[in-house]
Amino acid sequence: MQFKTLTIVGGSGFVGSHLINRLTRENYRVRVLTRQRERHRHLLVIPTLELLEGDPHAPQVLTRHLAGSDAVINLVGILNERGDDGSGFQAAHVDLPCKIVEACKTNGIERLLHMSALNADAREGPSHYLKTKGEGEDRVHEAAKEGLHVTSFRPSVIFGPGDGLFNRFALLLKIAPFFFPLACPRARFAPVYVGDVVEAFRRSLNDSATHGRRYDLCGPHEYTLIELVDYTAKQLGLKRRIIPLNDKWSLTQAQVLEHFPGKPFSLDNHRSLRVDSICKGENGLAALGITPTSVEATVPGYLGKQSQRARYSLFRRLARRG
């Protein structure tokens, strides 16, 4: 079946903006549900896009705005909540997906693509973030018993123009006075390019072979957090002494920074970093026929300074590892 009218919940964010551009180029009619339409009016310049205003957490609003859709894509996710009791994560990652499932069933919608996270696990996840992502993922897949065809995606950290990874470290490094204390410096990641994540969604949308599948998505290389921060500094041409913090001081930094505006680093972030964000089994990109894009091929183009030394510093380290 070829779907043509898609409704995206959480489509005004980083991944959503890239996905919208990709889908509308293929003449999909895309509808984006957002709480504050005026804040996202820039999306209205995109052809075949309809911007809908409403609270997705209100079941009647969700049901009304999903009506007429051929498929639904859920991209909603938060990295932090106001407190530290898990209630904010529960509302965003579990309660909302369940409401989306019910709205799909009410409207006779049979296709749902769902954004989860690498290491999401309702039972063993070390953080509220990973536990609730795991529970939400499990709940939407349970709807297969009632005829809903679900595919979920579990990416490592996502990078690309407008990301919250390299751009955030770039900002922090610029304001850092000569040194940069870094919590959890040995945590490992396999950063995945936003364009590859978007392509995974696009290829799965009309492919019945992906029904019921859960795809881990990773980039082609693994890096420690300190390597990624050092790489960012070199891209910017900044000389910063990056100070790796031990477990005790990493926890202390989280306890302090979670009270700063915007929670630049929280206790729950610290818990999530206890498990490496890497693909331990099959990389879903390969399963979908997508060649993963590297950090070195993309990041210099949007961080600015593109020195030869910075561009290949991580590549050399990886080569030495063998």
N, C-alpha and C positions, 0 to 999 in steps of 0.2 A: 504493500500500500504506500502511495506517495502522499506524505503529509504536506499541506500548504499553509495552514494557519496555525501559528505557534504562539503560545503565551509563556513568557518567561517571568518567573517570580524571583526577584533579586537580580534583575537584569541591568540595573543602573550602576553596578560596581565595576571593578577592574576586569574580571573575566567576562562579565556580561557585555560590556561595551565592545570587546573584541569579537565575541560570539555574534552579537547583533550585526556588526559590519559584515561578517562572513556570510551569515544566513541571508541578509537582504541582497547581497550581491548575486545570490542564486534565485532571487525573486520570491523568497518566502515572505509571506505576510506575517510580520512579527508584532506582537502586542506585549508591552512591558507594564507590569503592575508595580506601582510605587506609591508610597505614602504621601510624598510631596512632589507633585507634578512640576511646580514652578522651578524647583531646584535642578531639574533635569531637562529643561526645555531645549538644551543643546542637542538632545537626541532627536528632536523633531525635524532636523535637517536631513535625517536618514530616510531615503525613500522606502515606502511600504511599511513604515513603522507607526504604530499607534501607541501613544502614551496614556495609560489609564491611572487614575488616582483612586486609591482606596487602601484600607488597612488589611493586608493579607491575613492577619491573625483573626479577623472577624469572619467566621464561616459563611455568613450570608453574602458578604462582599466578595469573598473568594469564589463562591459558587456562581454568582452573577457574572463576574468578569471572566471566568473560564468558559462560560457558555459559548459554543460555536468554535471552540478550538479543536484541532485535529490531534494535537499533542501538547504536553506541558513540560517545561524545563525548570527545575528548581535549583537555583544557585545560591540560596540564602545560607550565610554562614557568618559567625562572629568569632573573633579571636579572644575577646575579653568581655566580661560582664561587670556590672556596677559593683557587686560584692564579691564573695567567694564561696557561695553556697550551691552553685550549679543551677540556680533557677533560671537565669538568663539564657544559659546554654540549652537547658531543657526546653524552654519556650521556642527558641530559634531552630534547634536541630532535631527535636523529637515531635513536639506538639504541632508545629507548623507543617512538617511533612505529612503527618497524619491527617491534618485538615485538608491538605492538597489532595491526598488520596480520596477522601470522602467527596470532595468537590468534583474530582474526575469521575467517580462512580455515578454521582448524581447527574452529571452531564453526558454520560455515555462515552467518555474519553478513555481510550484504551492504551495510550502510549505516554510514558513518563520517563524522562532522563533526570537523574538525581546526582547532585554533587556531594560527595562524601569527602573523606580525607585518608591519606595513607596512615596506617596503624589504628584506624578507627576500630574500637572494640568495646562492645557494651559491657563486657565482664572484666576484661583485663586491662583496659585503657588506664594509664596512670593519672590522667587529668580529666577534669569535667569535660573539656573540649573533646577529647578522644572518646570518652565513654558515651557522650550524647550523640556524637557523630555516628558511632557504631550502632547505637540503639535506633536512631532515625533511619539509618540504612537498612537495618533488619526489618523495621516496621514497614517500609515501603515495598520491600521484596515480598513480605508476607501477603501483600495485596494481589500477588500473582494467582493466588487461589480463587480470587474473585474476578479474574479476567483482565487484570491490568498488566501490561507488558512493561516491565521496569528494567532499565540498565543504569548502573551506578558507576561513578568514577572516583578513584581514590588517589589523587595526585600528591606528590611530595610538594615542597614549596614551589610556587609558580613565579616565574620571572618574565619580564618583557616590558615594553614601554608603558610607563604609568604604574609599575609594580610597587608593592609595599616591602620588598626585600632589598634590592640594591639601592633603590632611591631613598629608603629610610636610613640605611647605613651611611649613604652619601651625606645626608643632612646631618646626622649625628657626628660624623667625622669632621665635617666643616666647622662645627661649633665646638669641637673638642680642643682643649688647650694642650697641644703637643702629645698627650697620651690618651689612651682609650681603654678603660677597664672593661673586659669582655667576659660575661658569664657563660658558663657551659661551652668553653672554647673547642672542646673535642667532640661535641655533638656532630653527627654526620648527616649530610643531605645529598639528594640526587635532584637538584633543581630542574624543573621541567618548564619548557618554553610555553607561554600562553597560546601561541599559535598552534602548537601541537595538541594542547588540551582542547582547543576549539575544534580542531580537525577531528579529534576523537569523538566529540559530540556530533559533529556533522555526519561522519561516516556511520555512526551507530543509529542515527535517527530512523532511517528507513530500512535498516537491515534486521530482519527477523532472527538472524543467527546470533544477535547480541542480546536478545530477550533473556532476562534472568541473570545476565553476566555482571560481574563486579570486576572492574579493570583497575589495577594498580598502574599509575602513570609516573614514570621517572625519566629524567634526562640521561644522556649517555655516560656521564661521569659522576663520581662521588667526591665530595669535599667536606672537610671539617669547617665548622663555623669560623674559626680563626683564619682559615685560608680564604674564605669568601670575603671577610672584612678586609684582610690585607690586600686582596685583589681590587676591591672597591677603592681603597686608598690610593693604590698605584694608578688606577684609571683616572682619578681626579688630580694626580700629581701632588698628593699631600704626603708629608712626612709625619707620620704619627707612630708613636710607640704603642703597640697593642699589648696590653697587659692581661695575660690569661688568668682568670680567677679560679681558685680551687672550689671544691663543692661547698664549703662553708661560706665563702665570700660570694659565691654565685647566688646562694639562697638569700644571703643578706641583701644583695643588690635587688633581688626580686621583691623582698619585703619592703624595701624603701621605694622603689620606682613604681610599684603598683598604686601608690598614693599620689603620684604625679598626674597632672592633667593628661588625658589620653592614654594612660597606662602604657608607657613605652615598653615595660617589661613587668610581668605579673607573676604571682605564685603559680598560677595555672599554666602560664607559658613555661615556667621552669619545670613543672611536672611533665609537660609534653616532651621536653627535650631529653628526658630520661631514656627515650627510645629513639634509635636512629631512623631518620626519615628516608629510607632507601628501599628499593624493591628487593625483597628476599626471594621471590619466585619469578614468574614470568612478567615481563614488562608489557602492560596492555597496549602500549604504542606499537610494539612489534606485532602483536596479535592482530592489530587493526591495519597493518601494512604501512605504518608511519615511521619514518626514520627520525629519531630524536635529534633535536637541535641543541647544540652546545652553548654554554655560557659565553665562551670566547668568541663565538661567531656572531653574537647578538648584542651583548651588554655594552661593548665599546661604542656602538652606534647611538645609544641613548644616554650614556653617562657623560659623554663629552670628550675628554682627553683620550686620544687613541694612540698611545705610544706602543711601539713594537714590543718593548720589554714587558709592559703591563698586559698586553693582549695574550702573550704566550707564557706568562709566568706560571699559571696553573697547569698548562699543558706539559711543561717541563717537569713539574713535580710529579704529575701522573706518570710520565714516561720513566722517571727514576724508580717509581714504585714497581714498575714492571707489570 
